Amino acid sequence: LRAALAPLPLHLERDCVTAVLAERMLGVGLVEGGVMLIILDETVRAGFLLQGAPFAGVHRRAGSLGAMRTGADRVPLDSVAGLAALRRRLTPDEQAALSAGGPLPVTPAVEGWIEDTAGHLFDAIVATAGFMAPGVILIGGDLPRNVVEALIAQMAIERGHSTIRPHQSPWMSSIRPASFEAAGIALGAALLPFFDLLLPLPVPAV
């Protein structure tokens, strides 16, 4: 692609990083303590904004939450919280509604997925945010907004049960829906060329 598009610049970045950049510039802004943005779609992953800059880790794999083993059953988070797990519970009409991107009725099947996901996702948040202590935790991705809000409400219940869990979480930051549909991935990607043109070049290492 670089050769085909030359001399135009080509920007390559992970979707969770572009999503958290959109939150920084157009969403929640600069939050003291930073931002943790969790994306729920086929896999579960997170983007981090620390001291105003995206954090990807030494090997650029920070935020790969889906492989974490969570819950009392110690299963990979992707197997519980990924959209494939939700689709398995839905009727064909509900699957079509989910694909269309509109509100999804919170039926008993959806409630069951929310309850299962909330406990496992809360474990991942505690394990990850426990040493980063972000100022805010955002949930986004391909879920309808009403399902995201129901999931956050259920995680608040899980937090209330923390006294009977193997860990405590009195420090937990507020958990809110992401500012944009689909976590703002496309918005953040559209900002990349502006960052390249408008921001100063990095200082060369001495």
N, C-alpha and C positions, 0 to 999 in steps of 0.2 A: 504493500500500500504506500509506503513512503516513496518508493521509486515511481509509482504510478502517479502520485499526487505532487511530486516535486515540481516547482520549488515551494509549494504550500506546506506549512508545518503540519505535522500530525501529532495529536496529543493522545496518549494512551494512559488510562487510569482506571483503577478498580471502581466498580459501581458504588460500593459503600463509602469510598472516599469522596466521590463526586456528590453523593447525597449529603454527606456531612458538611461539605463546602457550601451547598445550597442553604443549609440551615444557618451556617455562619454568616452568609452575606444577605440572605433574603428571609430567613426564618427567625429563629430564637436569638440570633446575633451572638455577641461575645459574652459567654456565660462564665462567671467566676467558678473555677474548678474544672471547666471544660464540659464537653458534650459526649455522650455515648448514644449512638443511633443504631438500633437493632432493626435489621431488615428481615422480614419473614416472607419468603416465597418458596421456591423449590428447596432451597437450603436456608439455614439460619446463619447470619453473619452480622458483624457490627463494624461501624466506622467510629473513630475516636478523633476528637478535636481537643488538643491539649495546648494551653498557652497560645491559643489562636491559630495553631497549625495542625494539619492532619497528622496522626500518628499511625504508622503502618507496621512498626516493629523492625527489628534488625533484618529479618528474612521476608518482610512484607507479607506476613501471614497473621498479624495481629487481628483479632476479631473473627477468626474462624471458629465460631461457637458451635456449629452444627455437629462437630465430631466429639464434643464434650459428652461424657457419660453423666447423666443427671437423674435425680429422683431416687426413690428407694429401690427401683428395679435396675438402676445403673445402665440405662439404654442410651444410645446416641440421641442427642437433642433433635437432629434432623428427622429421626424416625417417628417422633411424637409431634413436633411443632411445625414441620414442613407442610406445604400445601398438599402433598400427596396423602399425608395422614388425614387431613381434613376431607379431601375429595372421597376417600374410601367410605366415609360416613354419610355422604350426601346422596340424595336421589338425583336422577338425571336432570330434572328441572332445577334443582338447587345448584348442581354443577354448572349449568348454563348461566344461572344468575351470578355465580362467583366469577366465571370467565368474562361476563359482561361488565363487571366492575361496579355494579350498583349495590345497594344495601342487600344484605343476606339475612333473611328471617332467622332469628335465634331460636331454632327448633331444639327439641331435646337432643338430637344428634349433634348439633352445633354446640350446645351447652356442654355436652360430654367432651368434645374436643377442647373447648375452652378450659374446662376444669383440669384435664390432663396436661394441657400445654402450660397453664399458669404455674403449676408446681415445678415442672421441669425447667421452664424458662426462668423462674425466680431463682432456682439453684445456680443457673449459669450467670445471672446478673450478680448475685452475691459473690460468686467466685471471681468474676472479672472486675466488677466495679469496686470490690473490697479493697484492692490495692491502688486503684486509680482515683476513687472518690470523685466522680464527675459531678458537676453542679446540677445537671439534669440528664435524665435517661429518656430517650424518645423511641417509640415503637412505630414502625412503618412497614412498607412493602406492598405486596399485592392483595392484602386483606381489605375488605370493605371497612369503612370508618366505624360503623356501628359494632363490628366484630372486634376491632382494635380496642374500642372503648370498653366493651364487655370483658375483654381479656385483661385490660389494666385494672378494672374493678375487681376481677377475681384475684389478681396478683396482690391487691391491697388486702384481701382476705388472707392470702397466704402469708403476707407479712405479719398480720395479726396473730397467725399461728406460729410465729418464729420461736416462741418460748418452748414449743414442743418439738422443734426441729433441731438438728445437730449443730446449728449455728444461730447467732443472734444478728439482728440487722437494724439496730436503732438508728444507725447513721444513714440509712438508705435515702438517697436523693429522690425527689419527686419523679414519677414516671408519667409521661404524657404522650399523646399521639404525635407523630411527626407532623410538621407544618404543611407538607405537601403530599398529594396523592402519589402512590408508588415511591414514597420516600424522597422525591425530588431528584432522582438520579439524572434524568435528562436535563433539568435546570442546572445542576452542578456541572454536568459535562459541557453545557453551553457557556459556562463561565470560564472554562479553562483557557481559551484563546485570549480572553481579556486579562487574565492573570499574567499570561506570557508577555503581552504587549505593554501592560501598564505598570507592573511591579518591577522594581530595580533588579538587576542581575545579582546573583549571590556573590559575596566577596570571595575571591580565590583563596584557597588554603595556603598558608605560608610554609 
